[in-house]
Amino acid sequence: FRSPEPAYRDNRWSLEHEAADTGYRDGVSAGSQDWKQRRRFQPRQTAAWKNGLHGYDAALGSLTAYRAAYRIAYEDGYQDGFGASR
């Protein structure tokens, strides 16, 4: 997987915007995979949600703020991916 970070820097996105975009995309992918593999709906049990730092760069700022924004968006994306796959 290739990180989209250069695009974020070019657009000068905020930490929250970058975290939300990355988290949402990761969540949609995981939710869709889980549904297709007939797994239960459990977004908080995935390694990506638990880690919450995909795409994080210290230059962005607070790790805690990034993780929080990532996790919220991940759950939204997971729900959309899980539901859209039905």
N, C-alpha and C positions, 0 to 999 in steps of 0.2 A: 504494500500500500504506500503510495506516495503522498506525503503531507502537503496540504494546500497552503501552507503558511506564507509563501512569498506573495500569493494573491491577497492575503489579508493585510500584509504590510503595505502593499501597493495601494490598497483601498483605505488604509489607516483606520481599520475597524477598531472599536473599543475591545477591551478584554472580554466584557460580557457578550458582545456581539460575536466575537470569534469563538468563544466557548460554546455559545448557544448553537451556532451554525454547525460546528464540529459534533457536538453532542447530539443534535437532532439527526444529522445524517447517520451517525453511528447507531443511534437508536432505531431508526427506520430499518436499517440493514439487519440488525439483530432481531428485531420483532418479526420481520418477514421470514427470516431463517427459522426462528423458533416455531412459527405457525406452520411453515412447510414441513418441518420435522416433527410436527404434532407434539411439541413440548408445551408445558403449561405456561401461562402468562406470568412471568416473573422477571421484570426488568431489573429489579434491585439485586438479583442473584447473579448477574453477569459480571465477568471480570472487568469489562469496560466501565460499567457504572461504579463498581467498587473502587476502582482506581481513580476514575474521573479526571484524568490528566492528558488524554490524547490531544495532541496539538499544543500543549502548554509550553511556553517559553518564558523563562524568568524575566526577559525584557518586557513582557506584557504587564507585569505587576504581581499582585497578590495571588498566590497559589490557592489559598482558601476561597477567594472570590471566584476564581476560574472554575474550581471544582464544583462549587455550588451552582453556578450558571450551567455548566456542562451537564450535571446530573438532572436538573429540572428539564432541560431541553431533551436529554436522552430519554427520559420517561415519556415525554410527549411524542417523540419520534418513534419510540418502541410501540406505543399504543397505536399510532397511525400505521406502522408497518405490519403489526400483528393483525389489525382490523382490516386493512386494505387487501390483505392476502386471502381473505375469506371468499 
